[in-house]
Amino acid sequence: MSDTNIFKVLADKQRRDILLMLKNGRMNAGEIAEQLGVTPAALSYHLKLLKGADLIMEYKQKNFIYYEINTSVFDELILWIGQFGGGK
């Protein structure tokens, strides 16, 4: 995981909404902004934080940049949280 505080990044509802959208597959910034109803500048800020926490990856394809969820970070997070489970 990156040095960015993943919990701080996940604390914002719009960023969690972006992740929920991306769980269904890649999307470009225009598609995400339209579904969220936010300005390109606001979306850019959220995407920057999500990328900084390695929660999403970006792929350039022709004239578009597509965003995709980085499941490996979530796998690591689940393993870490599992350490605090009630296992006996």
PyMOL Python script that loads the backbone (N, CA, C, O; Angstrom):
from pymol import cmd

cmd.read_pdbstr("""\
ATOM      1  N   MET A   1       0.841  -1.182   0.000  1.00  0.00           N
ATOM      2  CA  MET A   1       0.000   0.000   0.000  1.00  0.00           C
ATOM      3  C   MET A   1       0.882   1.239   0.000  1.00  0.00           C
ATOM      4  O   MET A   1       2.046   1.185   0.397  1.00  0.00           O
ATOM      5  N   SER A   2       0.326   2.342  -0.442  1.00  0.00           N
ATOM      6  CA  SER A   2       1.107   3.573  -0.521  1.00  0.00           C
ATOM      7  C   SER A   2       1.164   4.259   0.843  1.00  0.00           C
ATOM      8  O   SER A   2       0.563   3.800   1.814  1.00  0.00           O
ATOM      9  N   ASP A   3       1.899   5.367   0.892  1.00  0.00           N
ATOM     10  CA  ASP A   3       2.027   6.122   2.138  1.00  0.00           C
ATOM     11  C   ASP A   3       0.800   6.971   2.425  1.00  0.00           C
ATOM     12  O   ASP A   3       0.638   7.463   3.542  1.00  0.00           O
ATOM     13  N   THR A   4      -0.061   7.148   1.438  1.00  0.00           N
ATOM     14  CA  THR A   4      -1.271   7.939   1.626  1.00  0.00           C
ATOM     15  C   THR A   4      -2.190   7.219   2.602  1.00  0.00           C
ATOM     16  O   THR A   4      -2.311   5.994   2.561  1.00  0.00           O
ATOM     17  N   ASN A   5      -2.833   7.975   3.477  1.00  0.00           N
ATOM     18  CA  ASN A   5      -3.730   7.378   4.457  1.00  0.00           C
ATOM     19  C   ASN A   5      -4.997   6.892   3.761  1.00  0.00           C
ATOM     20  O   ASN A   5      -5.874   7.687   3.424  1.00  0.00           O
ATOM     21  N   ILE A   6      -5.084   5.613   3.555  1.00  0.00           N
ATOM     22  CA  ILE A   6      -6.193   5.012   2.820  1.00  0.00           C
ATOM     23  C   ILE A   6      -7.528   5.275   3.502  1.00  0.00           C
ATOM     24  O   ILE A   6      -8.543   5.456   2.830  1.00  0.00           O
ATOM     25  N   PHE A   7      -7.535   5.297   4.822  1.00  0.00           N
ATOM     26  CA  PHE A   7      -8.782   5.521   5.548  1.00  0.00           C
ATOM     27  C   PHE A   7      -9.286   6.950   5.371  1.00  0.00           C
ATOM     28  O   PHE A   7     -10.493   7.183   5.294  1.00  0.00           O
ATOM     29  N   LYS A   8      -8.361   7.905   5.307  1.00  0.00           N
ATOM     30  CA  LYS A   8      -8.746   9.296   5.055  1.00  0.00           C
ATOM     31  C   LYS A   8      -9.339   9.426   3.655  1.00  0.00           C
ATOM     32  O   LYS A   8     -10.329  10.130   3.458  1.00  0.00           O
ATOM     33  N   VAL A   9      -8.735   8.749   2.692  1.00  0.00           N
ATOM     34  CA  VAL A   9      -9.239   8.799   1.319  1.00  0.00           C
ATOM     35  C   VAL A   9     -10.630   8.168   1.253  1.00  0.00           C
ATOM     36  O   VAL A   9     -11.520   8.694   0.583  1.00  0.00           O
ATOM     37  N   LEU A  10     -10.818   7.046   1.942  1.00  0.00           N
ATOM     38  CA  LEU A  10     -12.107   6.345   1.911  1.00  0.00           C
ATOM     39  C   LEU A  10     -13.187   7.031   2.746  1.00  0.00           C
ATOM     40  O   LEU A  10     -14.360   6.672   2.647  1.00  0.00           O
ATOM     41  N   ALA A  11     -12.814   8.003   3.560  1.00  0.00           N
ATOM     42  CA  ALA A  11     -13.783   8.687   4.416  1.00  0.00           C
ATOM     43  C   ALA A  11     -14.767   9.538   3.625  1.00  0.00           C
ATOM     44  O   ALA A  11     -15.851   9.849   4.119  1.00  0.00           O
ATOM     45  N   ASP A  12     -14.404   9.917   2.408  1.00  0.00           N
ATOM     46  CA  ASP A  12     -15.256  10.786   1.603  1.00  0.00           C
ATOM     47  C   ASP A  12     -16.270   9.973   0.799  1.00  0.00           C
ATOM     48  O   ASP A  12     -15.897   9.036   0.093  1.00  0.00           O
ATOM     49  N   LYS A  13     -17.546  10.328   0.906  1.00  0.00           N
ATOM     50  CA  LYS A  13     -18.604   9.579   0.227  1.00  0.00           C
ATOM     51  C   LYS A  13     -18.460   9.595  -1.290  1.00  0.00           C
ATOM     52  O   LYS A  13     -18.704   8.577  -1.936  1.00  0.00           O
ATOM     53  N   GLN A  14     -18.072  10.718  -1.869  1.00  0.00           N
ATOM     54  CA  GLN A  14     -17.940  10.764  -3.332  1.00  0.00           C
ATOM     55  C   GLN A  14     -16.831   9.838  -3.822  1.00  0.00           C
ATOM     56  O   GLN A  14     -16.954   9.221  -4.880  1.00  0.00           O
ATOM     57  N   ARG A  15     -15.752   9.743  -3.052  1.00  0.00           N
ATOM     58  CA  ARG A  15     -14.688   8.826  -3.458  1.00  0.00           C
ATOM     59  C   ARG A  15     -15.145   7.376  -3.329  1.00  0.00           C
ATOM     60  O   ARG A  15     -14.803   6.536  -4.161  1.00  0.00           O
ATOM     61  N   ARG A  16     -15.915   7.089  -2.291  1.00  0.00           N
ATOM     62  CA  ARG A  16     -16.479   5.727  -2.171  1.00  0.00           C
ATOM     63  C   ARG A  16     -17.446   5.454  -3.311  1.00  0.00           C
ATOM     64  O   ARG A  16     -17.491   4.336  -3.824  1.00  0.00           O
ATOM     65  N   ASP A  17     -18.216   6.448  -3.713  1.00  0.00           N
ATOM     66  CA  ASP A  17     -19.137   6.291  -4.849  1.00  0.00           C
ATOM     67  C   ASP A  17     -18.374   6.002  -6.141  1.00  0.00           C
ATOM     68  O   ASP A  17     -18.804   5.179  -6.950  1.00  0.00           O
ATOM     69  N   ILE A  18     -17.248   6.676  -6.331  1.00  0.00           N
ATOM     70  CA  ILE A  18     -16.418   6.434  -7.519  1.00  0.00           C
ATOM     71  C   ILE A  18     -15.948   4.981  -7.521  1.00  0.00           C
ATOM     72  O   ILE A  18     -16.000   4.312  -8.553  1.00  0.00           O
ATOM     73  N   LEU A  19     -15.496   4.498  -6.382  1.00  0.00           N
ATOM     74  CA  LEU A  19     -15.030   3.109  -6.295  1.00  0.00           C
ATOM     75  C   LEU A  19     -16.163   2.130  -6.595  1.00  0.00           C
ATOM     76  O   LEU A  19     -15.955   1.122  -7.271  1.00  0.00           O
ATOM     77  N   LEU A  20     -17.352   2.426  -6.096  1.00  0.00           N
ATOM     78  CA  LEU A  20     -18.503   1.555  -6.376  1.00  0.00           C
ATOM     79  C   LEU A  20     -18.825   1.538  -7.867  1.00  0.00           C
ATOM     80  O   LEU A  20     -19.176   0.491  -8.411  1.00  0.00           O
ATOM     81  N   MET A  21     -18.708   2.674  -8.525  1.00  0.00           N
ATOM     82  CA  MET A  21     -18.938   2.730  -9.976  1.00  0.00           C
ATOM     83  C   MET A  21     -17.902   1.897 -10.714  1.00  0.00           C
ATOM     84  O   MET A  21     -18.229   1.185 -11.663  1.00  0.00           O
ATOM     85  N   LEU A  22     -16.652   1.988 -10.272  1.00  0.00           N
ATOM     86  CA  LEU A  22     -15.569   1.311 -10.968  1.00  0.00           C
ATOM     87  C   LEU A  22     -15.555  -0.197 -10.726  1.00  0.00           C
ATOM     88  O   LEU A  22     -14.896  -0.936 -11.457  1.00  0.00           O
ATOM     89  N   LYS A  23     -16.268  -0.648  -9.719  1.00  0.00           N
ATOM     90  CA  LYS A  23     -16.294  -2.100  -9.492  1.00  0.00           C
ATOM     91  C   LYS A  23     -17.010  -2.816 -10.633  1.00  0.00           C
ATOM     92  O   LYS A  23     -16.856  -4.026 -10.801  1.00  0.00           O
ATOM     93  N   ASN A  24     -17.784  -2.079 -11.411  1.00  0.00           N
ATOM     94  CA  ASN A  24     -18.487  -2.653 -12.556  1.00  0.00           C
ATOM     95  C   ASN A  24     -17.664  -2.598 -13.836  1.00  0.00           C
ATOM     96  O   ASN A  24     -18.109  -3.077 -14.879  1.00  0.00           O
ATOM     97  N   GLY A  25     -16.460  -2.014 -13.767  1.00  0.00           N
ATOM     98  CA  GLY A  25     -15.596  -1.946 -14.940  1.00  0.00           C
ATOM     99  C   GLY A  25     -15.007  -0.564 -15.150  1.00  0.00           C
ATOM    100  O   GLY A  25     -15.348   0.391 -14.451  1.00  0.00           O
ATOM    101  N   ARG A  26     -14.125  -0.479 -16.117  1.00  0.00           N
ATOM    102  CA  ARG A  26     -13.441   0.778 -16.437  1.00  0.00           C
ATOM    103  C   ARG A  26     -14.413   1.863 -16.864  1.00  0.00           C
ATOM    104  O   ARG A  26     -15.436   1.606 -17.499  1.00  0.00           O
ATOM    105  N   MET A  27     -14.056   3.086 -16.491  1.00  0.00           N
ATOM    106  CA  MET A  27     -14.826   4.257 -16.905  1.00  0.00           C
ATOM    107  C   MET A  27     -13.853   5.389 -17.174  1.00  0.00           C
ATOM    108  O   MET A  27     -12.769   5.440 -16.593  1.00  0.00           O
ATOM    109  N   ASN A  28     -14.248   6.304 -18.064  1.00  0.00           N
ATOM    110  CA  ASN A  28     -13.413   7.488 -18.262  1.00  0.00           C
ATOM    111  C   ASN A  28     -13.935   8.609 -17.361  1.00  0.00           C
ATOM    112  O   ASN A  28     -15.016   8.502 -16.784  1.00  0.00           O
ATOM    113  N   ALA A  29     -13.160   9.673 -17.252  1.00  0.00           N
ATOM    114  CA  ALA A  29     -13.497  10.764 -16.331  1.00  0.00           C
ATOM    115  C   ALA A  29     -14.840  11.401 -16.664  1.00  0.00           C
ATOM    116  O   ALA A  29     -15.594  11.762 -15.761  1.00  0.00           O
ATOM    117  N   GLY A  30     -15.144  11.541 -17.951  1.00  0.00           N
ATOM    118  CA  GLY A  30     -16.420  12.135 -18.335  1.00  0.00           C
ATOM    119  C   GLY A  30     -17.603  11.315 -17.859  1.00  0.00           C
ATOM    120  O   GLY A  30     -18.600  11.865 -17.390  1.00  0.00           O
ATOM    121  N   GLU A  31     -17.496  10.015 -17.977  1.00  0.00           N
ATOM    122  CA  GLU A  31     -18.571   9.129 -17.524  1.00  0.00           C
ATOM    123  C   GLU A  31     -18.749   9.205 -16.012  1.00  0.00           C
ATOM    124  O   GLU A  31     -19.871   9.239 -15.507  1.00  0.00           O
ATOM    125  N   ILE A  32     -17.622   9.231 -15.296  1.00  0.00           N
ATOM    126  CA  ILE A  32     -17.688   9.309 -13.831  1.00  0.00           C
ATOM    127  C   ILE A  32     -18.294  10.640 -13.397  1.00  0.00           C
ATOM    128  O   ILE A  32     -19.178  10.669 -12.541  1.00  0.00           O
ATOM    129  N   ALA A  33     -17.823  11.746 -13.985  1.00  0.00           N
ATOM    130  CA  ALA A  33     -18.319  13.081 -13.621  1.00  0.00           C
ATOM    131  C   ALA A  33     -19.810  13.197 -13.891  1.00  0.00           C
ATOM    132  O   ALA A  33     -20.549  13.772 -13.091  1.00  0.00           O
ATOM    133  N   GLU A  34     -20.250  12.651 -15.014  1.00  0.00           N
ATOM    134  CA  GLU A  34     -21.668  12.711 -15.360  1.00  0.00           C
ATOM    135  C   GLU A  34     -22.522  11.955 -14.343  1.00  0.00           C
ATOM    136  O   GLU A  34     -23.556  12.457 -13.901  1.00  0.00           O
ATOM    137  N   GLN A  35     -22.097  10.767 -13.978  1.00  0.00           N
ATOM    138  CA  GLN A  35     -22.872   9.979 -13.009  1.00  0.00           C
ATOM    139  C   GLN A  35     -22.877  10.600 -11.619  1.00  0.00           C
ATOM    140  O   GLN A  35     -23.875  10.532 -10.901  1.00  0.00           O
ATOM    141  N   LEU A  36     -21.744  11.212 -11.242  1.00  0.00           N
ATOM    142  CA  LEU A  36     -21.665  11.839  -9.919  1.00  0.00           C
ATOM    143  C   LEU A  36     -22.296  13.223  -9.882  1.00  0.00           C
ATOM    144  O   LEU A  36     -22.706  13.699  -8.823  1.00  0.00           O
ATOM    145  N   GLY A  37     -22.371  13.867 -11.043  1.00  0.00           N
ATOM    146  CA  GLY A  37     -22.883  15.230 -11.089  1.00  0.00           C
ATOM    147  C   GLY A  37     -21.903  16.231 -10.501  1.00  0.00           C
ATOM    148  O   GLY A  37     -22.303  17.160  -9.800  1.00  0.00           O
ATOM    149  N   VAL A  38     -20.597  16.042 -10.790  1.00  0.00           N
ATOM    150  CA  VAL A  38     -19.578  16.954 -10.279  1.00  0.00           C
ATOM    151  C   VAL A  38     -18.837  17.603 -11.443  1.00  0.00           C
ATOM    152  O   VAL A  38     -18.897  17.133 -12.579  1.00  0.00           O
ATOM    153  N   THR A  39     -18.149  18.677 -11.140  1.00  0.00           N
ATOM    154  CA  THR A  39     -17.354  19.372 -12.160  1.00  0.00           C
ATOM    155  C   THR A  39     -16.085  18.571 -12.453  1.00  0.00           C
ATOM    156  O   THR A  39     -15.646  17.772 -11.626  1.00  0.00           O
ATOM    157  N   PRO A  40     -15.504  18.784 -13.621  1.00  0.00           N
ATOM    158  CA  PRO A  40     -14.240  18.113 -13.926  1.00  0.00           C
ATOM    159  C   PRO A  40     -13.141  18.411 -12.898  1.00  0.00           C
ATOM    160  O   PRO A  40     -12.343  17.532 -12.573  1.00  0.00           O
ATOM    161  N   ALA A  41     -13.100  19.635 -12.391  1.00  0.00           N
ATOM    162  CA  ALA A  41     -12.084  19.994 -11.389  1.00  0.00           C
ATOM    163  C   ALA A  41     -12.272  19.208 -10.096  1.00  0.00           C
ATOM    164  O   ALA A  41     -11.306  18.711  -9.518  1.00  0.00           O
ATOM    165  N   ALA A  42     -13.515  19.100  -9.648  1.00  0.00           N
ATOM    166  CA  ALA A  42     -13.790  18.337  -8.425  1.00  0.00           C
ATOM    167  C   ALA A  42     -13.451  16.864  -8.619  1.00  0.00           C
ATOM    168  O   ALA A  42     -12.872  16.231  -7.736  1.00  0.00           O
ATOM    169  N   LEU A  43     -13.813  16.326  -9.772  1.00  0.00           N
ATOM    170  CA  LEU A  43     -13.514  14.928 -10.044  1.00  0.00           C
ATOM    171  C   LEU A  43     -12.004  14.705 -10.098  1.00  0.00           C
ATOM    172  O   LEU A  43     -11.505  13.712  -9.569  1.00  0.00           O
ATOM    173  N   SER A  44     -11.288  15.606 -10.723  1.00  0.00           N
ATOM    174  CA  SER A  44      -9.836  15.495 -10.822  1.00  0.00           C
ATOM    175  C   SER A  44      -9.204  15.404  -9.433  1.00  0.00           C
ATOM    176  O   SER A  44      -8.276  14.623  -9.222  1.00  0.00           O
ATOM    177  N   TYR A  45      -9.699  16.191  -8.498  1.00  0.00           N
ATOM    178  CA  TYR A  45      -9.202  16.169  -7.117  1.00  0.00           C
ATOM    179  C   TYR A  45      -9.423  14.795  -6.490  1.00  0.00           C
ATOM    180  O   TYR A  45      -8.512  14.230  -5.885  1.00  0.00           O
ATOM    181  N   HIS A  46     -10.629  14.263  -6.637  1.00  0.00           N
ATOM    182  CA  HIS A  46     -10.946  12.956  -6.055  1.00  0.00           C
ATOM    183  C   HIS A  46     -10.119  11.844  -6.703  1.00  0.00           C
ATOM    184  O   HIS A  46      -9.621  10.957  -6.008  1.00  0.00           O
ATOM    185  N   LEU A  47      -9.970  11.887  -8.025  1.00  0.00           N
ATOM    186  CA  LEU A  47      -9.191  10.867  -8.724  1.00  0.00           C
ATOM    187  C   LEU A  47      -7.724  10.923  -8.301  1.00  0.00           C
ATOM    188  O   LEU A  47      -7.070   9.887  -8.173  1.00  0.00           O
ATOM    189  N   LYS A  48      -7.212  12.130  -8.086  1.00  0.00           N
ATOM    190  CA  LYS A  48      -5.818  12.287  -7.647  1.00  0.00           C
ATOM    191  C   LYS A  48      -5.610  11.602  -6.293  1.00  0.00           C
ATOM    192  O   LYS A  48      -4.617  10.901  -6.098  1.00  0.00           O
ATOM    193  N   LEU A  49      -6.527  11.801  -5.379  1.00  0.00           N
ATOM    194  CA  LEU A  49      -6.407  11.184  -4.057  1.00  0.00           C
ATOM    195  C   LEU A  49      -6.544   9.663  -4.133  1.00  0.00           C
ATOM    196  O   LEU A  49      -5.810   8.936  -3.464  1.00  0.00           O
ATOM    197  N   LEU A  50      -7.483   9.187  -4.946  1.00  0.00           N
ATOM    198  CA  LEU A  50      -7.660   7.743  -5.106  1.00  0.00           C
ATOM    199  C   LEU A  50      -6.428   7.100  -5.738  1.00  0.00           C
ATOM    200  O   LEU A  50      -6.021   6.008  -5.341  1.00  0.00           O
ATOM    201  N   LYS A  51      -5.837   7.778  -6.720  1.00  0.00           N
ATOM    202  CA  LYS A  51      -4.607   7.261  -7.344  1.00  0.00           C
ATOM    203  C   LYS A  51      -3.453   7.289  -6.350  1.00  0.00           C
ATOM    204  O   LYS A  51      -2.641   6.365  -6.307  1.00  0.00           O
ATOM    205  N   GLY A  52      -3.383   8.346  -5.554  1.00  0.00           N
ATOM    206  CA  GLY A  52      -2.318   8.468  -4.556  1.00  0.00           C
ATOM    207  C   GLY A  52      -2.358   7.365  -3.517  1.00  0.00           C
ATOM    208  O   GLY A  52      -1.324   6.984  -2.969  1.00  0.00           O
ATOM    209  N   ALA A  53      -3.551   6.850  -3.245  1.00  0.00           N
ATOM    210  CA  ALA A  53      -3.717   5.751  -2.297  1.00  0.00           C
ATOM    211  C   ALA A  53      -3.657   4.395  -3.004  1.00  0.00           C
ATOM    212  O   ALA A  53      -3.878   3.358  -2.380  1.00  0.00           O
ATOM    213  N   ASP A  54      -3.363   4.405  -4.286  1.00  0.00           N
ATOM    214  CA  ASP A  54      -3.298   3.188  -5.119  1.00  0.00           C
ATOM    215  C   ASP A  54      -4.623   2.430  -5.175  1.00  0.00           C
ATOM    216  O   ASP A  54      -4.645   1.228  -5.437  1.00  0.00           O
ATOM    217  N   LEU A  55      -5.719   3.132  -4.929  1.00  0.00           N
ATOM    218  CA  LEU A  55      -7.027   2.477  -4.977  1.00  0.00           C
ATOM    219  C   LEU A  55      -7.546   2.341  -6.402  1.00  0.00           C
ATOM    220  O   LEU A  55      -8.378   1.479  -6.685  1.00  0.00           O
ATOM    221  N   ILE A  56      -7.053   3.193  -7.299  1.00  0.00           N
ATOM    222  CA  ILE A  56      -7.431   3.092  -8.702  1.00  0.00           C
ATOM    223  C   ILE A  56      -6.181   3.179  -9.573  1.00  0.00           C
ATOM    224  O   ILE A  56      -5.139   3.685  -9.157  1.00  0.00           O
ATOM    225  N   MET A  57      -6.321   2.673 -10.789  1.00  0.00           N
ATOM    226  CA  MET A  57      -5.251   2.757 -11.781  1.00  0.00           C
ATOM    227  C   MET A  57      -5.837   3.453 -12.999  1.00  0.00           C
ATOM    228  O   MET A  57      -7.046   3.415 -13.227  1.00  0.00           O
ATOM    229  N   GLU A  58      -4.973   4.086 -13.775  1.00  0.00           N
ATOM    230  CA  GLU A  58      -5.450   4.728 -14.993  1.00  0.00           C
ATOM    231  C   GLU A  58      -4.763   4.114 -16.204  1.00  0.00           C
ATOM    232  O   GLU A  58      -3.594   3.731 -16.161  1.00  0.00           O
ATOM    233  N   TYR A  59      -5.532   4.036 -17.287  1.00  0.00           N
ATOM    234  CA  TYR A  59      -5.044   3.480 -18.543  1.00  0.00           C
ATOM    235  C   TYR A  59      -5.374   4.447 -19.657  1.00  0.00           C
ATOM    236  O   TYR A  59      -6.507   4.914 -19.767  1.00  0.00           O
ATOM    237  N   LYS A  60      -4.388   4.750 -20.482  1.00  0.00           N
ATOM    238  CA  LYS A  60      -4.630   5.627 -21.627  1.00  0.00           C
ATOM    239  C   LYS A  60      -4.948   4.761 -22.832  1.00  0.00           C
ATOM    240  O   LYS A  60      -4.242   3.800 -23.140  1.00  0.00           O
ATOM    241  N   GLN A  61      -6.024   5.126 -23.500  1.00  0.00           N
ATOM    242  CA  GLN A  61      -6.450   4.416 -24.704  1.00  0.00           C
ATOM    243  C   GLN A  61      -6.928   5.456 -25.709  1.00  0.00           C
ATOM    244  O   GLN A  61      -7.974   6.078 -25.527  1.00  0.00           O
ATOM    245  N   LYS A  62      -6.158   5.633 -26.757  1.00  0.00           N
ATOM    246  CA  LYS A  62      -6.414   6.665 -27.763  1.00  0.00           C
ATOM    247  C   LYS A  62      -6.482   8.026 -27.085  1.00  0.00           C
ATOM    248  O   LYS A  62      -5.506   8.446 -26.464  1.00  0.00           O
ATOM    249  N   ASN A  63      -7.599   8.721 -27.186  1.00  0.00           N
ATOM    250  CA  ASN A  63      -7.717  10.062 -26.599  1.00  0.00           C
ATOM    251  C   ASN A  63      -8.353  10.067 -25.217  1.00  0.00           C
ATOM    252  O   ASN A  63      -8.683  11.129 -24.691  1.00  0.00           O
ATOM    253  N   PHE A  64      -8.526   8.899 -24.629  1.00  0.00           N
ATOM    254  CA  PHE A  64      -9.215   8.819 -23.347  1.00  0.00           C
ATOM    255  C   PHE A  64      -8.319   8.221 -22.274  1.00  0.00           C
ATOM    256  O   PHE A  64      -7.411   7.441 -22.562  1.00  0.00           O
ATOM    257  N   ILE A  65      -8.590   8.598 -21.040  1.00  0.00           N
ATOM    258  CA  ILE A  65      -7.957   7.966 -19.880  1.00  0.00           C
ATOM    259  C   ILE A  65      -9.066   7.231 -19.151  1.00  0.00           C
ATOM    260  O   ILE A  65     -10.084   7.817 -18.784  1.00  0.00           O
ATOM    261  N   TYR A  66      -8.856   5.956 -18.948  1.00  0.00           N
ATOM    262  CA  TYR A  66      -9.831   5.122 -18.249  1.00  0.00           C
ATOM    263  C   TYR A  66      -9.315   4.803 -16.864  1.00  0.00           C
ATOM    264  O   TYR A  66      -8.116   4.632 -16.647  1.00  0.00           O
ATOM    265  N   TYR A  67     -10.250   4.727 -15.932  1.00  0.00           N
ATOM    266  CA  TYR A  67      -9.919   4.426 -14.545  1.00  0.00           C
ATOM    267  C   TYR A  67     -10.502   3.074 -14.185  1.00  0.00           C
ATOM    268  O   TYR A  67     -11.590   2.703 -14.627  1.00  0.00           O
ATOM    269  N   GLU A  68      -9.746   2.346 -13.368  1.00  0.00           N
ATOM    270  CA  GLU A  68     -10.138   1.003 -12.973  1.00  0.00           C
ATOM    271  C   GLU A  68      -9.747   0.806 -11.511  1.00  0.00           C
ATOM    272  O   GLU A  68      -8.729   1.330 -11.060  1.00  0.00           O
ATOM    273  N   ILE A  69     -10.540   0.065 -10.789  1.00  0.00           N
ATOM    274  CA  ILE A  69     -10.259  -0.198  -9.383  1.00  0.00           C
ATOM    275  C   ILE A  69      -9.042  -1.115  -9.266  1.00  0.00           C
ATOM    276  O   ILE A  69      -8.860  -2.023 -10.077  1.00  0.00           O
ATOM    277  N   ASN A  70      -8.223  -0.873  -8.264  1.00  0.00           N
ATOM    278  CA  ASN A  70      -7.039  -1.693  -8.005  1.00  0.00           C
ATOM    279  C   ASN A  70      -7.391  -2.673  -6.889  1.00  0.00           C
ATOM    280  O   ASN A  70      -7.282  -2.349  -5.706  1.00  0.00           O
ATOM    281  N   THR A  71      -7.807  -3.854  -7.275  1.00  0.00           N
ATOM    282  CA  THR A  71      -8.290  -4.823  -6.283  1.00  0.00           C
ATOM    283  C   THR A  71      -7.188  -5.333  -5.366  1.00  0.00           C
ATOM    284  O   THR A  71      -7.482  -5.768  -4.252  1.00  0.00           O
ATOM    285  N   SER A  72      -5.932  -5.295  -5.793  1.00  0.00           N
ATOM    286  CA  SER A  72      -4.859  -5.812  -4.943  1.00  0.00           C
ATOM    287  C   SER A  72      -4.742  -5.023  -3.639  1.00  0.00           C
ATOM    288  O   SER A  72      -4.419  -5.595  -2.598  1.00  0.00           O
ATOM    289  N   VAL A  73      -5.000  -3.731  -3.689  1.00  0.00           N
ATOM    290  CA  VAL A  73      -4.950  -2.917  -2.469  1.00  0.00           C
ATOM    291  C   VAL A  73      -6.078  -3.320  -1.528  1.00  0.00           C
ATOM    292  O   VAL A  73      -5.885  -3.376  -0.313  1.00  0.00           O
ATOM    293  N   PHE A  74      -7.241  -3.598  -2.075  1.00  0.00           N
ATOM    294  CA  PHE A  74      -8.349  -4.032  -1.240  1.00  0.00           C
ATOM    295  C   PHE A  74      -8.079  -5.406  -0.637  1.00  0.00           C
ATOM    296  O   PHE A  74      -8.456  -5.671   0.505  1.00  0.00           O
ATOM    297  N   ASP A  75      -7.429  -6.277  -1.398  1.00  0.00           N
ATOM    298  CA  ASP A  75      -7.057  -7.589  -0.869  1.00  0.00           C
ATOM    299  C   ASP A  75      -6.128  -7.437   0.332  1.00  0.00           C
ATOM    300  O   ASP A  75      -6.313  -8.102   1.352  1.00  0.00           O
ATOM    301  N   GLU A  76      -5.133  -6.566   0.213  1.00  0.00           N
ATOM    302  CA  GLU A  76      -4.202  -6.307   1.321  1.00  0.00           C
ATOM    303  C   GLU A  76      -4.941  -5.728   2.523  1.00  0.00           C
ATOM    304  O   GLU A  76      -4.681  -6.110   3.664  1.00  0.00           O
ATOM    305  N   LEU A  77      -5.858  -4.810   2.263  1.00  0.00           N
ATOM    306  CA  LEU A  77      -6.621  -4.174   3.335  1.00  0.00           C
ATOM    307  C   LEU A  77      -7.488  -5.191   4.069  1.00  0.00           C
ATOM    308  O   LEU A  77      -7.575  -5.164   5.296  1.00  0.00           O
ATOM    309  N   ILE A  78      -8.120  -6.077   3.329  1.00  0.00           N
ATOM    310  CA  ILE A  78      -8.959  -7.117   3.934  1.00  0.00           C
ATOM    311  C   ILE A  78      -8.112  -8.040   4.805  1.00  0.00           C
ATOM    312  O   ILE A  78      -8.520  -8.397   5.909  1.00  0.00           O
ATOM    313  N   LEU A  79      -6.939  -8.427   4.316  1.00  0.00           N
ATOM    314  CA  LEU A  79      -6.048  -9.274   5.121  1.00  0.00           C
ATOM    315  C   LEU A  79      -5.628  -8.568   6.401  1.00  0.00           C
ATOM    316  O   LEU A  79      -5.591  -9.172   7.473  1.00  0.00           O
ATOM    317  N   TRP A  80      -5.310  -7.268   6.278  1.00  0.00           N
ATOM    318  CA  TRP A  80      -4.896  -6.516   7.450  1.00  0.00           C
ATOM    319  C   TRP A  80      -6.029  -6.414   8.468  1.00  0.00           C
ATOM    320  O   TRP A  80      -5.817  -6.634   9.661  1.00  0.00           O
ATOM    321  N   ILE A  81      -7.220  -6.084   8.002  1.00  0.00           N
ATOM    322  CA  ILE A  81      -8.371  -5.947   8.894  1.00  0.00           C
ATOM    323  C   ILE A  81      -8.714  -7.294   9.528  1.00  0.00           C
ATOM    324  O   ILE A  81      -9.136  -7.354  10.683  1.00  0.00           O
ATOM    325  N   GLY A  82      -8.529  -8.375   8.763  1.00  0.00           N
ATOM    326  CA  GLY A  82      -8.819  -9.723   9.270  1.00  0.00           C
ATOM    327  C   GLY A  82      -8.006 -10.088  10.503  1.00  0.00           C
ATOM    328  O   GLY A  82      -8.411 -10.952  11.280  1.00  0.00           O
ATOM    329  N   GLN A  83      -6.870  -9.441  10.687  1.00  0.00           N
ATOM    330  CA  GLN A  83      -6.055  -9.712  11.859  1.00  0.00           C
ATOM    331  C   GLN A  83      -6.756  -9.341  13.159  1.00  0.00           C
ATOM    332  O   GLN A  83      -6.398  -9.827  14.232  1.00  0.00           O
ATOM    333  N   PHE A  84      -7.756  -8.478  13.049  1.00  0.00           N
ATOM    334  CA  PHE A  84      -8.450  -8.001  14.235  1.00  0.00           C
ATOM    335  C   PHE A  84      -9.754  -8.757  14.483  1.00  0.00           C
ATOM    336  O   PHE A  84     -10.525  -8.407  15.375  1.00  0.00           O
ATOM    337  N   GLY A  85      -9.990  -9.799  13.682  1.00  0.00           N
ATOM    338  CA  GLY A  85     -11.218 -10.583  13.801  1.00  0.00           C
ATOM    339  C   GLY A  85     -11.283 -11.321  15.124  1.00  0.00           C
ATOM    340  O   GLY A  85     -10.331 -11.350  15.904  1.00  0.00           O
ATOM    341  N   GLY A  86     -12.426 -11.905  15.339  1.00  0.00           N
ATOM    342  CA  GLY A  86     -12.676 -12.598  16.609  1.00  0.00           C
ATOM    343  C   GLY A  86     -12.257 -14.063  16.588  1.00  0.00           C
ATOM    344  O   GLY A  86     -12.801 -14.869  17.342  1.00  0.00           O
ATOM    345  N   GLY A  87     -11.288 -14.422  15.724  1.00  0.00           N
ATOM    346  CA  GLY A  87     -10.836 -15.820  15.670  1.00  0.00           C
ATOM    347  C   GLY A  87     -10.309 -16.283  17.017  1.00  0.00           C
ATOM    348  O   GLY A  87      -9.696 -15.512  17.755  1.00  0.00           O
ATOM    349  N   LYS A  88     -10.551 -17.541  17.326  1.00  0.00           N
ATOM    350  CA  LYS A  88     -10.135 -18.048  18.652  1.00  0.00           C
ATOM    351  C   LYS A  88      -8.946 -18.943  18.539  1.00  0.00           C
ATOM    352  O   LYS A  88      -8.462 -19.457  19.548  1.00  0.00           O
TER     353      LYS A  88
END
""", "prot")
cmd.dss("prot")
cmd.show_as("cartoon", "prot")
cmd.util.cbc("prot")
cmd.orient("prot")
